[in-house]
């Protein structure tokens, strides 16, 4: 890219093409990964039985995600309540 003082039509076309094609490339990569994982299966290179260290997914991670969501929601509500114009126009 040579650069310039303004964004031209060529630059916009390139970035539009990139932003249009990238989700399809990511989708194809994810599908290939899932198909490979389904066909070959995941393996344990050490051969150690790791069933002892497993925790239930639903309860632990659901509560953990809800706590994180509530923490962020509380932070946003405090930010909006005490400083409502912090992200506004500086003038």
PyMOL Python script that loads the backbone (N, CA, C, O; Angstrom):
from pymol import cmd

cmd.read_pdbstr("""\
ATOM      1  N   UNK A   1       0.836  -1.172   0.000  1.00  0.00           N
ATOM      2  CA  UNK A   1       0.000   0.000   0.000  1.00  0.00           C
ATOM      3  C   UNK A   1       0.884   1.240   0.000  1.00  0.00           C
ATOM      4  O   UNK A   1       1.831   1.340   0.781  1.00  0.00           O
ATOM      5  N   UNK A   2       0.570   2.175  -0.876  1.00  0.00           N
ATOM      6  CA  UNK A   2       1.348   3.401  -0.974  1.00  0.00           C
ATOM      7  C   UNK A   2       0.928   4.427   0.063  1.00  0.00           C
ATOM      8  O   UNK A   2       1.751   5.227   0.510  1.00  0.00           O
ATOM      9  N   UNK A   3      -0.305   4.416   0.442  1.00  0.00           N
ATOM     10  CA  UNK A   3      -0.793   5.414   1.390  1.00  0.00           C
ATOM     11  C   UNK A   3      -1.188   6.681   0.659  1.00  0.00           C
ATOM     12  O   UNK A   3      -0.892   6.841  -0.525  1.00  0.00           O
ATOM     13  N   UNK A   4      -1.833   7.552   1.341  1.00  0.00           N
ATOM     14  CA  UNK A   4      -2.246   8.802   0.739  1.00  0.00           C
ATOM     15  C   UNK A   4      -2.963   9.660   1.756  1.00  0.00           C
ATOM     16  O   UNK A   4      -3.082   9.314   2.931  1.00  0.00           O
ATOM     17  N   UNK A   5      -3.434  10.788   1.267  1.00  0.00           N
ATOM     18  CA  UNK A   5      -4.093  11.734   2.157  1.00  0.00           C
ATOM     19  C   UNK A   5      -5.573  11.427   2.351  1.00  0.00           C
ATOM     20  O   UNK A   5      -6.177  11.906   3.310  1.00  0.00           O
ATOM     21  N   UNK A   6      -6.154  10.656   1.481  1.00  0.00           N
ATOM     22  CA  UNK A   6      -7.571  10.337   1.606  1.00  0.00           C
ATOM     23  C   UNK A   6      -7.799   8.862   1.271  1.00  0.00           C
ATOM     24  O   UNK A   6      -6.944   8.201   0.681  1.00  0.00           O
ATOM     25  N   UNK A   7      -8.955   8.373   1.657  1.00  0.00           N
ATOM     26  CA  UNK A   7      -9.335   6.996   1.357  1.00  0.00           C
ATOM     27  C   UNK A   7     -10.013   6.991  -0.003  1.00  0.00           C
ATOM     28  O   UNK A   7     -11.054   7.620  -0.194  1.00  0.00           O
ATOM     29  N   UNK A   8      -9.415   6.278  -0.938  1.00  0.00           N
ATOM     30  CA  UNK A   8      -9.936   6.256  -2.307  1.00  0.00           C
ATOM     31  C   UNK A   8     -10.849   5.062  -2.526  1.00  0.00           C
ATOM     32  O   UNK A   8     -11.062   4.241  -1.634  1.00  0.00           O
ATOM     33  N   UNK A   9     -11.376   4.991  -3.723  1.00  0.00           N
ATOM     34  CA  UNK A   9     -12.277   3.908  -4.095  1.00  0.00           C
ATOM     35  C   UNK A   9     -11.558   2.562  -4.084  1.00  0.00           C
ATOM     36  O   UNK A   9     -12.148   1.550  -3.706  1.00  0.00           O
ATOM     37  N   UNK A  10     -10.294   2.541  -4.493  1.00  0.00           N
ATOM     38  CA  UNK A  10      -9.551   1.277  -4.522  1.00  0.00           C
ATOM     39  C   UNK A  10      -9.384   0.711  -3.113  1.00  0.00           C
ATOM     40  O   UNK A  10      -9.538  -0.491  -2.901  1.00  0.00           O
ATOM     41  N   UNK A  11      -9.071   1.575  -2.158  1.00  0.00           N
ATOM     42  CA  UNK A  11      -8.910   1.121  -0.779  1.00  0.00           C
ATOM     43  C   UNK A  11     -10.226   0.604  -0.220  1.00  0.00           C
ATOM     44  O   UNK A  11     -10.262  -0.431   0.446  1.00  0.00           O
ATOM     45  N   UNK A  12     -11.297   1.321  -0.488  1.00  0.00           N
ATOM     46  CA  UNK A  12     -12.604   0.878  -0.004  1.00  0.00           C
ATOM     47  C   UNK A  12     -12.998  -0.460  -0.611  1.00  0.00           C
ATOM     48  O   UNK A  12     -13.548  -1.317   0.081  1.00  0.00           O
ATOM     49  N   UNK A  13     -12.723  -0.647  -1.893  1.00  0.00           N
ATOM     50  CA  UNK A  13     -13.044  -1.925  -2.538  1.00  0.00           C
ATOM     51  C   UNK A  13     -12.240  -3.066  -1.938  1.00  0.00           C
ATOM     52  O   UNK A  13     -12.765  -4.161  -1.735  1.00  0.00           O
ATOM     53  N   UNK A  14     -10.966  -2.813  -1.652  1.00  0.00           N
ATOM     54  CA  UNK A  14     -10.132  -3.874  -1.066  1.00  0.00           C
ATOM     55  C   UNK A  14     -10.624  -4.256   0.325  1.00  0.00           C
ATOM     56  O   UNK A  14     -10.749  -5.440   0.640  1.00  0.00           O
ATOM     57  N   UNK A  15     -10.899  -3.268   1.145  1.00  0.00           N
ATOM     58  CA  UNK A  15     -11.353  -3.578   2.495  1.00  0.00           C
ATOM     59  C   UNK A  15     -12.748  -4.192   2.496  1.00  0.00           C
ATOM     60  O   UNK A  15     -13.040  -5.056   3.322  1.00  0.00           O
ATOM     61  N   UNK A  16     -13.604  -3.760   1.590  1.00  0.00           N
ATOM     62  CA  UNK A  16     -14.929  -4.373   1.488  1.00  0.00           C
ATOM     63  C   UNK A  16     -14.795  -5.832   1.070  1.00  0.00           C
ATOM     64  O   UNK A  16     -15.460  -6.704   1.629  1.00  0.00           O
ATOM     65  N   UNK A  17     -13.941  -6.099   0.094  1.00  0.00           N
ATOM     66  CA  UNK A  17     -13.731  -7.482  -0.349  1.00  0.00           C
ATOM     67  C   UNK A  17     -13.182  -8.334   0.786  1.00  0.00           C
ATOM     68  O   UNK A  17     -13.616  -9.468   0.987  1.00  0.00           O
ATOM     69  N   UNK A  18     -12.227  -7.781   1.526  1.00  0.00           N
ATOM     70  CA  UNK A  18     -11.642  -8.514   2.643  1.00  0.00           C
ATOM     71  C   UNK A  18     -12.693  -8.810   3.712  1.00  0.00           C
ATOM     72  O   UNK A  18     -12.763  -9.931   4.217  1.00  0.00           O
ATOM     73  N   UNK A  19     -13.502  -7.823   4.056  1.00  0.00           N
ATOM     74  CA  UNK A  19     -14.513  -8.019   5.088  1.00  0.00           C
ATOM     75  C   UNK A  19     -15.659  -8.911   4.609  1.00  0.00           C
ATOM     76  O   UNK A  19     -16.370  -9.489   5.431  1.00  0.00           O
ATOM     77  N   UNK A  20     -15.845  -9.027   3.321  1.00  0.00           N
ATOM     78  CA  UNK A  20     -16.878  -9.918   2.805  1.00  0.00           C
ATOM     79  C   UNK A  20     -16.383 -11.358   2.745  1.00  0.00           C
ATOM     80  O   UNK A  20     -17.142 -12.281   3.041  1.00  0.00           O
ATOM     81  N   UNK A  21     -15.136 -11.564   2.371  1.00  0.00           N
ATOM     82  CA  UNK A  21     -14.608 -12.912   2.161  1.00  0.00           C
ATOM     83  C   UNK A  21     -14.140 -13.567   3.461  1.00  0.00           C
ATOM     84  O   UNK A  21     -14.253 -14.785   3.600  1.00  0.00           O
ATOM     85  N   UNK A  22     -13.620 -12.795   4.413  1.00  0.00           N
ATOM     86  CA  UNK A  22     -13.057 -13.374   5.630  1.00  0.00           C
ATOM     87  C   UNK A  22     -14.034 -14.240   6.438  1.00  0.00           C
ATOM     88  O   UNK A  22     -13.615 -15.293   6.918  1.00  0.00           O
ATOM     89  N   UNK A  23     -15.300 -13.868   6.616  1.00  0.00           N
ATOM     90  CA  UNK A  23     -16.192 -14.778   7.366  1.00  0.00           C
ATOM     91  C   UNK A  23     -16.362 -16.139   6.704  1.00  0.00           C
ATOM     92  O   UNK A  23     -16.490 -17.152   7.392  1.00  0.00           O
ATOM     93  N   UNK A  24     -16.364 -16.170   5.379  1.00  0.00           N
ATOM     94  CA  UNK A  24     -16.485 -17.455   4.689  1.00  0.00           C
ATOM     95  C   UNK A  24     -15.221 -18.294   4.868  1.00  0.00           C
ATOM     96  O   UNK A  24     -15.303 -19.511   5.029  1.00  0.00           O
ATOM     97  N   UNK A  25     -14.068 -17.658   4.843  1.00  0.00           N
ATOM     98  CA  UNK A  25     -12.815 -18.378   5.068  1.00  0.00           C
ATOM     99  C   UNK A  25     -12.778 -18.928   6.490  1.00  0.00           C
ATOM    100  O   UNK A  25     -12.362 -20.067   6.707  1.00  0.00           O
ATOM    101  N   UNK A  26     -13.208 -18.128   7.450  1.00  0.00           N
ATOM    102  CA  UNK A  26     -13.243 -18.586   8.840  1.00  0.00           C
ATOM    103  C   UNK A  26     -14.240 -19.732   8.997  1.00  0.00           C
ATOM    104  O   UNK A  26     -13.955 -20.705   9.694  1.00  0.00           O
ATOM    105  N   UNK A  27     -15.396 -19.627   8.361  1.00  0.00           N
ATOM    106  CA  UNK A  27     -16.402 -20.691   8.432  1.00  0.00           C
ATOM    107  C   UNK A  27     -15.867 -21.990   7.839  1.00  0.00           C
ATOM    108  O   UNK A  27     -16.056 -23.057   8.423  1.00  0.00           O
ATOM    109  N   UNK A  28     -15.207 -21.917   6.697  1.00  0.00           N
ATOM    110  CA  UNK A  28     -14.638 -23.112   6.071  1.00  0.00           C
ATOM    111  C   UNK A  28     -13.570 -23.722   6.967  1.00  0.00           C
ATOM    112  O   UNK A  28     -13.499 -24.944   7.101  1.00  0.00           O
ATOM    113  N   UNK A  29     -12.742 -22.889   7.581  1.00  0.00           N
ATOM    114  CA  UNK A  29     -11.704 -23.389   8.479  1.00  0.00           C
ATOM    115  C   UNK A  29     -12.316 -24.088   9.691  1.00  0.00           C
ATOM    116  O   UNK A  29     -11.841 -25.147  10.101  1.00  0.00           O
ATOM    117  N   UNK A  30     -13.353 -23.507  10.259  1.00  0.00           N
ATOM    118  CA  UNK A  30     -14.018 -24.127  11.414  1.00  0.00           C
ATOM    119  C   UNK A  30     -14.662 -25.451  11.021  1.00  0.00           C
ATOM    120  O   UNK A  30     -14.559 -26.431  11.758  1.00  0.00           O
ATOM    121  N   UNK A  31     -15.326 -25.489   9.864  1.00  0.00           N
ATOM    122  CA  UNK A  31     -15.952 -26.737   9.416  1.00  0.00           C
ATOM    123  C   UNK A  31     -14.915 -27.821   9.152  1.00  0.00           C
ATOM    124  O   UNK A  31     -15.135 -28.983   9.495  1.00  0.00           O
ATOM    125  N   UNK A  32     -13.790 -27.456   8.548  1.00  0.00           N
ATOM    126  CA  UNK A  32     -12.724 -28.438   8.323  1.00  0.00           C
ATOM    127  C   UNK A  32     -12.185 -28.956   9.655  1.00  0.00           C
ATOM    128  O   UNK A  32     -11.930 -30.152   9.802  1.00  0.00           O
ATOM    129  N   UNK A  33     -12.014 -28.062  10.616  1.00  0.00           N
ATOM    130  CA  UNK A  33     -11.526 -28.476  11.931  1.00  0.00           C
ATOM    131  C   UNK A  33     -12.511 -29.432  12.601  1.00  0.00           C
ATOM    132  O   UNK A  33     -12.100 -30.451  13.157  1.00  0.00           O
ATOM    133  N   UNK A  34     -13.800 -29.115  12.554  1.00  0.00           N
ATOM    134  CA  UNK A  34     -14.798 -29.983  13.180  1.00  0.00           C
ATOM    135  C   UNK A  34     -14.903 -31.332  12.478  1.00  0.00           C
ATOM    136  O   UNK A  34     -15.079 -32.358  13.135  1.00  0.00           O
ATOM    137  N   UNK A  35     -14.798 -31.339  11.154  1.00  0.00           N
ATOM    138  CA  UNK A  35     -14.844 -32.612  10.427  1.00  0.00           C
ATOM    139  C   UNK A  35     -13.626 -33.466  10.763  1.00  0.00           C
ATOM    140  O   UNK A  35     -13.750 -34.675  10.960  1.00  0.00           O
ATOM    141  N   UNK A  36     -12.465 -32.852  10.830  1.00  0.00           N
ATOM    142  CA  UNK A  36     -11.256 -33.594  11.181  1.00  0.00           C
ATOM    143  C   UNK A  36     -11.351 -34.134  12.603  1.00  0.00           C
ATOM    144  O   UNK A  36     -10.972 -35.275  12.866  1.00  0.00           O
ATOM    145  N   UNK A  37     -11.851 -33.323  13.506  1.00  0.00           N
ATOM    146  CA  UNK A  37     -12.009 -33.771  14.887  1.00  0.00           C
ATOM    147  C   UNK A  37     -13.033 -34.897  14.981  1.00  0.00           C
ATOM    148  O   UNK A  37     -12.864 -35.821  15.776  1.00  0.00           O
ATOM    149  N   UNK A  38     -14.090 -34.831  14.180  1.00  0.00           N
ATOM    150  CA  UNK A  38     -15.118 -35.872  14.203  1.00  0.00           C
ATOM    151  C   UNK A  38     -14.593 -37.177  13.615  1.00  0.00           C
ATOM    152  O   UNK A  38     -14.898 -38.256  14.122  1.00  0.00           O
ATOM    153  N   UNK A  39     -13.808 -37.079  12.551  1.00  0.00           N
ATOM    154  CA  UNK A  39     -13.307 -38.289  11.890  1.00  0.00           C
ATOM    155  C   UNK A  39     -12.220 -38.958  12.729  1.00  0.00           C
ATOM    156  O   UNK A  39     -12.298 -40.157  12.998  1.00  0.00           O
ATOM    157  N   UNK A  40     -11.214 -38.199  13.141  1.00  0.00           N
ATOM    158  CA  UNK A  40     -10.088 -38.805  13.853  1.00  0.00           C
ATOM    159  C   UNK A  40     -10.321 -38.875  15.350  1.00  0.00           C
ATOM    160  O   UNK A  40      -9.773 -39.749  16.022  1.00  0.00           O
ATOM    161  N   UNK A  41     -11.121 -37.971  15.878  1.00  0.00           N
ATOM    162  CA  UNK A  41     -11.356 -37.935  17.316  1.00  0.00           C
ATOM    163  C   UNK A  41     -10.209 -37.245  18.031  1.00  0.00           C
ATOM    164  O   UNK A  41      -9.102 -37.134  17.504  1.00  0.00           O
ATOM    165  N   UNK A  42     -10.488 -36.792  19.220  1.00  0.00           N
ATOM    166  CA  UNK A  42      -9.419 -36.176  20.000  1.00  0.00           C
ATOM    167  C   UNK A  42      -8.655 -37.276  20.717  1.00  0.00           C
ATOM    168  O   UNK A  42      -9.210 -38.327  21.035  1.00  0.00           O
ATOM    169  N   UNK A  43      -7.403 -37.028  20.962  1.00  0.00           N
ATOM    170  CA  UNK A  43      -6.596 -38.057  21.603  1.00  0.00           C
ATOM    171  C   UNK A  43      -5.872 -37.466  22.803  1.00  0.00           C
ATOM    172  O   UNK A  43      -5.776 -36.250  22.963  1.00  0.00           O
ATOM    173  N   UNK A  44      -5.377 -38.342  23.622  1.00  0.00           N
ATOM    174  CA  UNK A  44      -4.620 -37.977  24.799  1.00  0.00           C
ATOM    175  C   UNK A  44      -3.205 -38.501  24.603  1.00  0.00           C
ATOM    176  O   UNK A  44      -2.975 -39.702  24.745  1.00  0.00           O
ATOM    177  N   UNK A  45      -2.247 -37.631  24.278  1.00  0.00           N
ATOM    178  CA  UNK A  45      -0.908 -38.131  23.966  1.00  0.00           C
ATOM    179  C   UNK A  45      -0.197 -38.757  25.163  1.00  0.00           C
ATOM    180  O   UNK A  45       0.686 -39.593  24.967  1.00  0.00           O
ATOM    181  N   UNK A  46      -0.542 -38.391  26.381  1.00  0.00           N
ATOM    182  CA  UNK A  46       0.119 -38.964  27.549  1.00  0.00           C
ATOM    183  C   UNK A  46      -0.505 -40.279  27.989  1.00  0.00           C
ATOM    184  O   UNK A  46       0.142 -41.074  28.671  1.00  0.00           O
ATOM    185  N   UNK A  47      -1.744 -40.515  27.610  1.00  0.00           N
ATOM    186  CA  UNK A  47      -2.420 -41.741  28.000  1.00  0.00           C
ATOM    187  C   UNK A  47      -2.887 -41.753  29.442  1.00  0.00           C
ATOM    188  O   UNK A  47      -3.205 -42.814  29.978  1.00  0.00           O
ATOM    189  N   UNK A  48      -2.936 -40.591  30.080  1.00  0.00           N
ATOM    190  CA  UNK A  48      -3.348 -40.508  31.477  1.00  0.00           C
ATOM    191  C   UNK A  48      -4.867 -40.396  31.536  1.00  0.00           C
ATOM    192  O   UNK A  48      -5.474 -39.681  30.739  1.00  0.00           O
ATOM    193  N   UNK A  49      -5.472 -41.099  32.475  1.00  0.00           N
ATOM    194  CA  UNK A  49      -6.913 -41.020  32.656  1.00  0.00           C
ATOM    195  C   UNK A  49      -7.243 -39.693  33.342  1.00  0.00           C
ATOM    196  O   UNK A  49      -6.896 -39.486  34.505  1.00  0.00           O
ATOM    197  N   UNK A  50      -7.904 -38.812  32.628  1.00  0.00           N
ATOM    198  CA  UNK A  50      -8.186 -37.483  33.173  1.00  0.00           C
ATOM    199  C   UNK A  50      -9.627 -37.339  33.641  1.00  0.00           C
ATOM    200  O   UNK A  50     -10.100 -36.220  33.841  1.00  0.00           O
ATOM    201  N   UNK A  51     -10.329 -38.447  33.819  1.00  0.00           N
ATOM    202  CA  UNK A  51     -11.714 -38.365  34.282  1.00  0.00           C
ATOM    203  C   UNK A  51     -11.816 -37.851  35.714  1.00  0.00           C
ATOM    204  O   UNK A  51     -12.872 -37.371  36.126  1.00  0.00           O
ATOM    205  N   UNK A  52     -10.731 -37.947  36.471  1.00  0.00           N
ATOM    206  CA  UNK A  52     -10.762 -37.510  37.861  1.00  0.00           C
ATOM    207  C   UNK A  52     -10.848 -35.993  37.980  1.00  0.00           C
ATOM    208  O   UNK A  52     -11.372 -35.480  38.968  1.00  0.00           O
ATOM    209  N   UNK A  53     -10.345 -35.279  36.997  1.00  0.00           N
ATOM    210  CA  UNK A  53     -10.249 -33.828  37.083  1.00  0.00           C
ATOM    211  C   UNK A  53     -11.399 -33.107  36.397  1.00  0.00           C
ATOM    212  O   UNK A  53     -11.368 -31.882  36.279  1.00  0.00           O
ATOM    213  N   UNK A  54     -12.396 -33.823  35.951  1.00  0.00           N
ATOM    214  CA  UNK A  54     -13.508 -33.197  35.241  1.00  0.00           C
ATOM    215  C   UNK A  54     -14.521 -32.637  36.228  1.00  0.00           C
ATOM    216  O   UNK A  54     -14.757 -33.206  37.294  1.00  0.00           O
ATOM    217  N   UNK A  55     -15.117 -31.504  35.847  1.00  0.00           N
ATOM    218  CA  UNK A  55     -16.174 -30.900  36.649  1.00  0.00           C
ATOM    219  C   UNK A  55     -17.409 -30.804  35.771  1.00  0.00           C
ATOM    220  O   UNK A  55     -17.288 -30.780  34.547  1.00  0.00           O
ATOM    221  N   UNK A  56     -18.606 -30.747  36.372  1.00  0.00           N
ATOM    222  CA  UNK A  56     -19.816 -30.615  35.561  1.00  0.00           C
ATOM    223  C   UNK A  56     -19.828 -29.276  34.828  1.00  0.00           C
ATOM    224  O   UNK A  56     -19.589 -28.229  35.430  1.00  0.00           O
ATOM    225  N   UNK A  57     -20.101 -29.316  33.555  1.00  0.00           N
ATOM    226  CA  UNK A  57     -20.046 -28.099  32.740  1.00  0.00           C
ATOM    227  C   UNK A  57     -21.169 -27.142  33.074  1.00  0.00           C
ATOM    228  O   UNK A  57     -20.934 -25.947  33.252  1.00  0.00           O
ATOM    229  N   UNK A  58     -22.396 -27.654  33.163  1.00  0.00           N
ATOM    230  CA  UNK A  58     -23.574 -26.775  33.246  1.00  0.00           C
ATOM    231  C   UNK A  58     -23.553 -25.889  34.485  1.00  0.00           C
ATOM    232  O   UNK A  58     -23.647 -24.667  34.363  1.00  0.00           O
ATOM    233  N   UNK A  59     -23.438 -26.450  35.626  1.00  0.00           N
ATOM    234  CA  UNK A  59     -23.551 -25.646  36.843  1.00  0.00           C
ATOM    235  C   UNK A  59     -22.367 -24.690  36.977  1.00  0.00           C
ATOM    236  O   UNK A  59     -22.556 -23.493  37.192  1.00  0.00           O
ATOM    237  N   UNK A  60     -21.153 -25.211  36.853  1.00  0.00           N
ATOM    238  CA  UNK A  60     -19.963 -24.391  37.108  1.00  0.00           C
ATOM    239  C   UNK A  60     -19.848 -23.234  36.126  1.00  0.00           C
ATOM    240  O   UNK A  60     -19.736 -22.079  36.539  1.00  0.00           O
ATOM    241  N   UNK A  61     -19.874 -23.531  34.835  1.00  0.00           N
ATOM    242  CA  UNK A  61     -19.651 -22.475  33.851  1.00  0.00           C
ATOM    243  C   UNK A  61     -20.863 -21.573  33.673  1.00  0.00           C
ATOM    244  O   UNK A  61     -20.706 -20.408  33.310  1.00  0.00           O
ATOM    245  N   UNK A  62     -22.061 -22.075  33.917  1.00  0.00           N
ATOM    246  CA  UNK A  62     -23.242 -21.215  33.847  1.00  0.00           C
ATOM    247  C   UNK A  62     -23.193 -20.163  34.947  1.00  0.00           C
ATOM    248  O   UNK A  62     -23.432 -18.984  34.690  1.00  0.00           O
ATOM    249  N   UNK A  63     -22.888 -20.580  36.161  1.00  0.00           N
ATOM    250  CA  UNK A  63     -22.788 -19.626  37.267  1.00  0.00           C
ATOM    251  C   UNK A  63     -21.626 -18.668  37.046  1.00  0.00           C
ATOM    252  O   UNK A  63     -21.748 -17.475  37.324  1.00  0.00           O
ATOM    253  N   UNK A  64     -20.518 -19.166  36.558  1.00  0.00           N
ATOM    254  CA  UNK A  64     -19.351 -18.319  36.300  1.00  0.00           C
ATOM    255  C   UNK A  64     -19.667 -17.273  35.231  1.00  0.00           C
ATOM    256  O   UNK A  64     -19.279 -16.115  35.386  1.00  0.00           O
ATOM    257  N   UNK A  65     -20.354 -17.645  34.159  1.00  0.00           N
ATOM    258  CA  UNK A  65     -20.720 -16.695  33.110  1.00  0.00           C
ATOM    259  C   UNK A  65     -21.739 -15.677  33.603  1.00  0.00           C
ATOM    260  O   UNK A  65     -21.654 -14.501  33.251  1.00  0.00           O
ATOM    261  N   UNK A  66     -22.698 -16.112  34.412  1.00  0.00           N
ATOM    262  CA  UNK A  66     -23.691 -15.177  34.953  1.00  0.00           C
ATOM    263  C   UNK A  66     -23.019 -14.174  35.881  1.00  0.00           C
ATOM    264  O   UNK A  66     -23.361 -12.991  35.857  1.00  0.00           O
ATOM    265  N   UNK A  67     -22.069 -14.623  36.699  1.00  0.00           N
ATOM    266  CA  UNK A  67     -21.350 -13.702  37.577  1.00  0.00           C
ATOM    267  C   UNK A  67     -20.559 -12.677  36.773  1.00  0.00           C
ATOM    268  O   UNK A  67     -20.562 -11.493  37.111  1.00  0.00           O
ATOM    269  N   UNK A  68     -19.888 -13.109  35.725  1.00  0.00           N
ATOM    270  CA  UNK A  68     -19.145 -12.177  34.885  1.00  0.00           C
ATOM    271  C   UNK A  68     -20.053 -11.184  34.194  1.00  0.00           C
ATOM    272  O   UNK A  68     -19.728 -10.000  34.107  1.00  0.00           O
ATOM    273  N   UNK A  69     -21.193 -11.653  33.701  1.00  0.00           N
ATOM    274  CA  UNK A  69     -22.151 -10.761  33.053  1.00  0.00           C
ATOM    275  C   UNK A  69     -22.688  -9.728  34.036  1.00  0.00           C
ATOM    276  O   UNK A  69     -22.788  -8.548  33.701  1.00  0.00           O
ATOM    277  N   UNK A  70     -23.035 -10.163  35.250  1.00  0.00           N
ATOM    278  CA  UNK A  70     -23.550  -9.230  36.250  1.00  0.00           C
ATOM    279  C   UNK A  70     -22.491  -8.224  36.685  1.00  0.00           C
ATOM    280  O   UNK A  70     -22.810  -7.062  36.938  1.00  0.00           O
ATOM    281  N   UNK A  71     -21.244  -8.654  36.775  1.00  0.00           N
ATOM    282  CA  UNK A  71     -20.158  -7.736  37.131  1.00  0.00           C
ATOM    283  C   UNK A  71     -19.978  -6.655  36.070  1.00  0.00           C
ATOM    284  O   UNK A  71     -19.841  -5.478  36.404  1.00  0.00           O
ATOM    285  N   UNK A  72     -19.978  -7.039  34.813  1.00  0.00           N
ATOM    286  CA  UNK A  72     -19.845  -6.062  33.726  1.00  0.00           C
ATOM    287  C   UNK A  72     -21.072  -5.169  33.663  1.00  0.00           C
ATOM    288  O   UNK A  72     -20.940  -3.965  33.447  1.00  0.00           O
ATOM    289  N   UNK A  73     -22.260  -5.727  33.844  1.00  0.00           N
ATOM    290  CA  UNK A  73     -23.482  -4.929  33.840  1.00  0.00           C
ATOM    291  C   UNK A  73     -23.475  -3.913  34.980  1.00  0.00           C
ATOM    292  O   UNK A  73     -23.877  -2.766  34.789  1.00  0.00           O
ATOM    293  N   UNK A  74     -23.022  -4.327  36.160  1.00  0.00           N
ATOM    294  CA  UNK A  74     -22.940  -3.413  37.291  1.00  0.00           C
ATOM    295  C   UNK A  74     -21.952  -2.284  37.005  1.00  0.00           C
ATOM    296  O   UNK A  74     -22.228  -1.126  37.318  1.00  0.00           O
ATOM    297  N   UNK A  75     -20.800  -2.612  36.411  1.00  0.00           N
ATOM    298  CA  UNK A  75     -19.795  -1.604  36.078  1.00  0.00           C
ATOM    299  C   UNK A  75     -20.341  -0.604  35.063  1.00  0.00           C
ATOM    300  O   UNK A  75     -20.117   0.598  35.200  1.00  0.00           O
ATOM    301  N   UNK A  76     -21.049  -1.083  34.055  1.00  0.00           N
ATOM    302  CA  UNK A  76     -21.626  -0.186  33.044  1.00  0.00           C
ATOM    303  C   UNK A  76     -22.710   0.695  33.653  1.00  0.00           C
ATOM    304  O   UNK A  76     -22.783   1.882  33.338  1.00  0.00           O
ATOM    305  N   UNK A  77     -23.549   0.138  34.515  1.00  0.00           N
ATOM    306  CA  UNK A  77     -24.594   0.935  35.155  1.00  0.00           C
ATOM    307  C   UNK A  77     -24.003   2.010  36.064  1.00  0.00           C
ATOM    308  O   UNK A  77     -24.499   3.137  36.090  1.00  0.00           O
ATOM    309  N   UNK A  78     -22.956   1.677  36.804  1.00  0.00           N
ATOM    310  CA  UNK A  78     -22.294   2.683  37.646  1.00  0.00           C
ATOM    311  C   UNK A  78     -21.660   3.758  36.779  1.00  0.00           C
ATOM    312  O   UNK A  78     -21.766   4.946  37.084  1.00  0.00           O
ATOM    313  N   UNK A  79     -21.007   3.353  35.710  1.00  0.00           N
ATOM    314  CA  UNK A  79     -20.382   4.319  34.807  1.00  0.00           C
ATOM    315  C   UNK A  79     -21.421   5.242  34.190  1.00  0.00           C
ATOM    316  O   UNK A  79     -21.198   6.449  34.101  1.00  0.00           O
ATOM    317  N   UNK A  80     -22.544   4.696  33.765  1.00  0.00           N
ATOM    318  CA  UNK A  80     -23.593   5.520  33.151  1.00  0.00           C
ATOM    319  C   UNK A  80     -24.312   6.389  34.175  1.00  0.00           C
ATOM    320  O   UNK A  80     -24.792   7.470  33.835  1.00  0.00           O
ATOM    321  N   UNK A  81     -24.393   5.939  35.414  1.00  0.00           N
ATOM    322  CA  UNK A  81     -25.108   6.707  36.430  1.00  0.00           C
ATOM    323  C   UNK A  81     -24.296   7.894  36.943  1.00  0.00           C
ATOM    324  O   UNK A  81     -24.832   8.991  37.102  1.00  0.00           O
ATOM    325  N   UNK A  82     -23.011   7.681  37.200  1.00  0.00           N
ATOM    326  CA  UNK A  82     -22.210   8.731  37.823  1.00  0.00           C
ATOM    327  C   UNK A  82     -21.498   9.633  36.821  1.00  0.00           C
ATOM    328  O   UNK A  82     -21.247  10.802  37.115  1.00  0.00           O
ATOM    329  N   UNK A  83     -21.174   9.117  35.661  1.00  0.00           N
ATOM    330  CA  UNK A  83     -20.515   9.939  34.635  1.00  0.00           C
ATOM    331  C   UNK A  83     -21.209   9.714  33.300  1.00  0.00           C
ATOM    332  O   UNK A  83     -20.660   9.029  32.437  1.00  0.00           O
ATOM    333  N   UNK A  84     -22.401  10.271  33.106  1.00  0.00           N
ATOM    334  CA  UNK A  84     -23.150   9.972  31.882  1.00  0.00           C
ATOM    335  C   UNK A  84     -22.538  10.576  30.624  1.00  0.00           C
ATOM    336  O   UNK A  84     -22.796  10.083  29.526  1.00  0.00           O
ATOM    337  N   UNK A  85     -21.737  11.624  30.751  1.00  0.00           N
ATOM    338  CA  UNK A  85     -21.194  12.293  29.569  1.00  0.00           C
ATOM    339  C   UNK A  85     -19.719  11.987  29.352  1.00  0.00           C
ATOM    340  O   UNK A  85     -19.035  12.738  28.657  1.00  0.00           O
ATOM    341  N   UNK A  86     -19.218  10.911  29.927  1.00  0.00           N
ATOM    342  CA  UNK A  86     -17.792  10.620  29.825  1.00  0.00           C
ATOM    343  C   UNK A  86     -17.377  10.280  28.392  1.00  0.00           C
ATOM    344  O   UNK A  86     -16.249  10.575  27.997  1.00  0.00           O
ATOM    345  N   UNK A  87     -18.250   9.677  27.622  1.00  0.00           N
ATOM    346  CA  UNK A  87     -17.916   9.318  26.247  1.00  0.00           C
ATOM    347  C   UNK A  87     -18.545  10.268  25.238  1.00  0.00           C
ATOM    348  O   UNK A  87     -18.566   9.982  24.041  1.00  0.00           O
ATOM    349  N   UNK A  88     -19.050  11.381  25.712  1.00  0.00           N
ATOM    350  CA  UNK A  88     -19.714  12.328  24.824  1.00  0.00           C
ATOM    351  C   UNK A  88     -18.737  13.251  24.116  1.00  0.00           C
ATOM    352  O   UNK A  88     -17.522  13.059  24.171  1.00  0.00           O
ATOM    353  N   UNK A  89     -19.282  14.240  23.459  1.00  0.00           N
ATOM    354  CA  UNK A  89     -18.502  15.230  22.735  1.00  0.00           C
ATOM    355  C   UNK A  89     -17.718  16.087  23.728  1.00  0.00           C
ATOM    356  O   UNK A  89     -18.304  16.581  24.691  1.00  0.00           O
ATOM    357  N   UNK A  90     -16.414  16.279  23.525  1.00  0.00           N
ATOM    358  CA  UNK A  90     -15.622  17.022  24.505  1.00  0.00           C
ATOM    359  C   UNK A  90     -15.912  18.519  24.538  1.00  0.00           C
ATOM    360  O   UNK A  90     -15.470  19.196  25.466  1.00  0.00           O
ATOM    361  N   UNK A  91     -16.622  19.049  23.583  1.00  0.00           N
ATOM    362  CA  UNK A  91     -16.861  20.494  23.573  1.00  0.00           C
ATOM    363  C   UNK A  91     -18.138  20.861  24.231  1.00  0.00           C
ATOM    364  O   UNK A  91     -18.479  22.042  24.302  1.00  0.00           O
TER     365      UNK A  91
END
""", "prot")
cmd.dss("prot")
cmd.show_as("cartoon", "prot")
cmd.util.cbc("prot")
cmd.orient("prot")
